[in-house]
């Protein structure tokens, strides 16, 4: 009986430890990419401060709120939280719509989006609209990852080879059109975020 109680207690302790470590790695990050989870826990128990992952999000919302007319503007992103916190309109995009060689203008006007992609974007946008062909975003927020996934894996996503993805991830790229103004860029080594103001 004591052995069963010991085994159950050990399993519960391991689960709590795993959940705690997962929580730390999800909501906090260290500036040093080589920092282990154990040193993250040590930092938490010591007086060292941990940097929250939502720093970029807060900065972007504050930047967008500087636009006095933001409530009448439209944001294209993969996350509606930016629009929710700025009370603006939202166009959903997973950034793998259209064709692999679409230009930036083709992409934001949804020129080559499939009927399904247009429908899925419309129902996940704010406000949801059946026909979004006339809606041009005023801002585009692109979150990218530096993680390279082996194309032979079952979870490989073709969007990683889309021209639009590599183009948007680099605001210094000379092929970025003039009507795209980069107003925010953050890159941590694992990925980053770019915010473009669209003056079309």
Secondary structure, 3 states (H helix, E strand, C coil): CHHHHHHHHHHHHHHHHHHHHHHHHHHEECCCCCCCHHHHHHHHHCCCCCEECCHHHHHHHHHHCCCCCHHHCEEEECCCHHHHHHCCEEEECCCCCCCCCCCHHHHHCCCCCCHHHHHHHHHCCECCCCCCCCCCCCEEEEEEECCCCCCCCCCCCHHHHCHHHHHHCCCCCCCCCCCEEEEEEEECCCEEEEEEEECC
